[in-house]
Every structure is written in C-alpha cells, then in structure tokens.
Amino acid sequence: IAEVKVNSMHSLKSVLYLDLILDVNGVGMLYDLLRSHWLQALLKIYECLQNYLGKRPMPVTLQARALNHEVVELLREAPQSGEIKELRRLLRAPHLRGATIKRHEITGDITVARVINGGLADRSGLLYAGDKLVEVNGVPVEGLEPEQVINILALSQGTIMFKLIPVSDRPVSNQTTLYVRAMADYCPLQDPAIPCADAGLPFKKGEILQIVDQNDALWWQARKVSDLSACAGLIPSNHLLKRKQREFWWSQPFQPHLCLKSSMSGFRRSMRLCRRKSWNNQQSCYARCPSSCYSALAAPYEEVVRYQRHPADRNRLIVLVGPAGVGVNELRRRLISSNPREFQSAVPHTTRVQKSYEMNGREYHYVSKETFENMVYSHRMLEYGEYKGYLYGTSVDAVRTVLDEGKICVIDLEPQGIQIARTHELKPYIIFIKPSSISCMRQTRKNARIITDYYVNMKFKEEDLQEMEDSAKKMEDQFGQFFDQVIVNDNLQEASAQLLSAVHRAQDEPQWVPAMWICSDTQP
Ligand SMILES: Nc1ncnc2c1ncn2[C@@H]1O[C@H](COP(=O)(O)OP(=O)(O)OP(=O)(O)O)[C@@H](O)[C@H]1O
C-alpha cells in the first residue's frame, strides 16, 4: 500500500466508478474495497507520514503531537479490532504523558510535578511527584529548562534511563474517586495556563468525568467515563475553572438580549402563547433569568452518582425541551396517546375564567390571581407567564399529582425552567428535541403547521426553519450540560420510537444524577 500514490488512487477510483456504472465484471468489489473506511484511513495515515517526513519539522514535539492526534482520529474510523484499540490507546497516551516536570524557581532543580494516573510512569511505580531529576539517558539536566528536558525525551528511542533523587516522603495515596458532570467546555490547547497542554483532558459540557487525583489545588487529574481505559489527563480544579469562567464572563461585552427568545409549547393554545409573550417581553438577562445566564458562573463541575430508580419509587419526571415548532408537542402527544394509562401531562393553572364546556382540573386548574401569585412566591411554579391579562403556569403540585398516581409525567418546559425542575423530589430526565438539518426539514415539514405570535396553523417558512436551527444551537450552548438525551426529530415515527425507549430507560436503567438528589433528603 505504501507504494501506492494517494493522488493516483483517487483517479483510479474515478475510473473504476465509470466502469462500475458500465457494470464491468469484478469492478464493483474493487470499487467497494477502495472506498472502505479502513483503506481510506490507512492511505490518509500514509499521506500524513509522507508529509511529516518531507518537512522534517522542528521542534519535533509539536508536529509529532499534531500527527499523533490526526492518526488517532483516523483510527476512529477503522474497524475496531483488538490491535486497533490498543494502538489508539498507546497513541493517546504516549510516554510523554506519563508525568509532568517543573523547575524550582530558586534552586533551578527539575522535579517531577505530577505523575499521570494510569500512564506509563504511574504503572511502573518508579516515579513520584517531587522526585528530583538528575540525568535523562545520561544527559545531565542541571541548569536546563523543562522544555529542553522534554526535547531530550522526545528524541529518545527505546528505553529511557532516568537518574533521580527520590523525594523523601513519598505520598500515600488516599484519594477517593469522584464523578462529576462538566458544566462547561474545556480545551487544554487553548489554555495558556495549563502546565502541560499534552497532558490536558479536553471535555464538553454535559460529559461525565471520573476525578482520580485532587492533590494539586489547581490541576486535577481525570478521565472520561466513556473511556475509562485511557490514562488520566489534567483538568482545572473546581476553584480554578470557576476563576477562569468568571474572568471570561467579565471580558465579554454586555449583551442585554443574550437570552433565548422563547417558544410556545403546551397543549393549550393560550398557555403556549402566554409563554411566548412572557419570554419575548424579557428586558434583560439580569432582570429575568439570572439562574440560566449566571449558571456559567456557578459550580463548573456537578458531583454525580449512578442512580437506579427502585421499582417502588415514584417515576422520574420527563421534561422535553426544544425550539419552537420542532415538534415537542407532537412527540409528547403521540407518547401520551400511545398509552394514556402510563403517560400523562400535568394540568396547568390559570387565572382566566372557566368556560362553560371546560372542567376544573381537566383543561386547567382555575385559581384566583392571589392564589396563583402565592404559588409563584412559594416556588411552586415550574414556569409561568401572562397572556391577555391572565396568568398561566405549570405547578409542581400538578406534576406531583400525576406521579402520585404511579404514572410517568411528561411535560415540556422552556430551557430556563430546567434548573427549577431539577430537584431531589422530581429527579427530572431532560430530553432535548433537536431539529434536523434545514434541507431535511424542507422535505419533512411540507404539511406541518406552526403557531406564531400572530397566526395559528401557518405553514413553515424558510425563516421559521432558520430560526429553529439558530434557537436550537443557542439552547445547546446555554443548557446542553443538563440534557440527559438528545433526539433529532427528523422522521416522526423514528423520533417517537426513540422517545419511548428513552423514557423507559430513564425509569428502568441506571443514570448519572446529581449526588445531591441521592445523598440528602433535605436538599432541593
Ligand atoms: N418529524 C416531523 N415531521 C413532520 N412534521 C412534524 C414533525 N415533527 C413535528 N411536526 C409537525 O410540525 C408542527 C409543529 O409541531 P409542534 O406543534 O409539536 O411544535 P412545538 O415544538 O410544540 O412548537 P410550538 O410549541 O411552537 O407549537 C406540527 O404540525 C407537527 O405535526
């Protein structure tokens, strides 16, 4: 394969494609072979290596790191045999990630700053944080900068010999493993403060991390639960990440309309319109939804535990979130009508007058303005708003009524309401309904109808689809850390089936939930 020139492969494929159309014998098999992921990956790796050899880059480490990263990504597409898995593991944890070193400001000594949990140095049991480095492969390191020592290591091949003076008090490990949900994104390559970007662990909000070392007040060691076989990487400690978030937040220009424009959702039209009106009238982030916008400044990690609902326990509340028109109500309606004895919505409260054909507790709970406001002040409303002078809202009591009947309560909320619903009692499972691409929606939403501020049952226009996409992106950016599940609503039948199985999974399978919901009976 190494002899094959990549460019000529591409032209060969084009020729074969023509032959394939003409149905020449055996060409189909060859065409499929050349199109296969593993061969493509192999060729790309070969191309990378040629490029790398041609450039003979300096310094070697940076280029090697980029190549390493590229190859790991390519191997992701290759068939997952045992060897490929091992190769990916090794490439993601090369020997340089086994430990980090630092230079003592006064003495100039090079010492081991930390040993990376699960890395080669750790597994060898020979290196400890605080050990003083004297020689690497026979080269004295006295007077050198850490980068120079790293270059010696990078250029070394085979066995690496360290001469070192062990730290006098080798630390006894008494770490307890902690699991957290990342509430913010982190990219070590964009963090100038990280002691060693190579050893950093990038993560996205919502990912669950296993924290294995908190010895350093600033830099912890962690791995992702989705890949516990990988060696640990450095992440900013709770305290440090909070400081970074705060600095970043203050450095941003003031944006009074940063909040999401609200959508309507809920089965009753007034309730939907009231939400839209209420949220569209928002003046600024600070005035109306500090909980959501300031959440970036709240704890950057949330401690989580694995929770499996006991069959005798109440069901978990199911919350659907999504941009206006994405199909939250359609999916909710389909789910409930698939088995009304199992699923039910919460009946909203309103201050408007009951109509002759309505029944208290069926369409709405009809209450006085005073009662409604009391419910708001005593935090018994998950969300509420005003429409044509009347108040509308979904209460915790209404949700509790459904749960007490042993049913699964399915509601939809504005994302701003997620944090209010996240309580020990309701243990909500949050499902984000995401729009498919605009080109797909053009096809699937041909006969669909939306409710806008001024019209009911309007056909979707191009700008509605664009707004849906923009709004979904903003929701994911601001609230993605709270989503337990994301369902793309492309094909309605498929999305409904996915919703049904997600709802059952939430009730019957172990899930990561905030530790606070489980460890304390008194916490919210
Ligand atoms: N996957 C889909 N394919 C085709 N049509 C869909 C799909 N999902 C939803 N629809 C249709 O799109 C329209 C809007 O859906 P729905 O009323 O559920 O939106 P929503 O998310 O609840 O937003 P809003 O609260 O603003 O109405 C409805 O006509 C619905 O039947």
The ligand as a Gaussian input file, in Angstrom:
#p B3LYP/6-31G(d) Opt

LIG

0 1
 N      -40.746000      14.971000      12.363000
 C      -41.764000      15.682000      11.868000
 N      -42.097000      15.586000      10.576000
 C      -43.100000      16.305000      10.063000
 N      -43.855000      17.158000      10.754000
 C      -43.581000      17.308000      12.051000
 C      -42.520000      16.577000      12.679000
 N      -42.496000      16.931000      13.973000
 C      -43.473000      17.824000      14.153000
 N      -44.129000      18.053000      13.010000
 C      -45.217000      18.993000      12.793000
 O      -44.674000      20.308000      12.996000
 C      -45.691000      21.163000      13.528000
 C      -45.174000      21.809000      14.807000
 O      -45.012000      20.791000      15.815000
 P      -45.389000      21.075000      17.324000
 O      -46.678000      21.803000      17.440000
 O      -45.246000      19.814000      18.067000
 O      -44.215000      22.079000      17.675000
 P      -43.683000      22.502000      19.093000
 O      -42.266000      22.096000      19.200000
 O      -44.585000      22.018000      20.142000
 O      -43.686000      24.074000      18.993000
 P      -44.828000      25.078000      19.411000
 O      -44.971000      24.962000      20.873000
 O      -44.263000      26.363000      18.955000
 O      -46.043000      24.647000      18.661000
 C      -46.920000      20.301000      13.736000
 O      -47.746000      20.457000      12.606000
 C      -46.361000      18.886000      13.787000
 O      -47.304000      17.921000      13.389000

